[in-house]
Amino acid sequence: MGFDDKFDNKAEEFSGKAKETVGDATGDDELKAEGSADQLKGKAKQVGEQVKDLGEDVKDKFKK
């Protein structure tokens, strides 16, 4: 996984956490839900990148 991808995914998670916190503090359920969804998307993207990296590692081992 590239550094840029990791950074973008973590930024999405952090942004989502901030939205969720603000939504919770202000009683804005829609913003809170949007923040939760953003966090989930960031985490899902990280898992996808990890699976892709694992596939590359397996492919490299078979080449040797």
Secondary structure as GFF3:
##gff-version 3
##sequence-region A 1 64
A	DSSP	alpha_helix	3	26	.	.	.	ID=ss1
A	DSSP	alpha_helix	29	63	.	.	.	ID=ss2
###
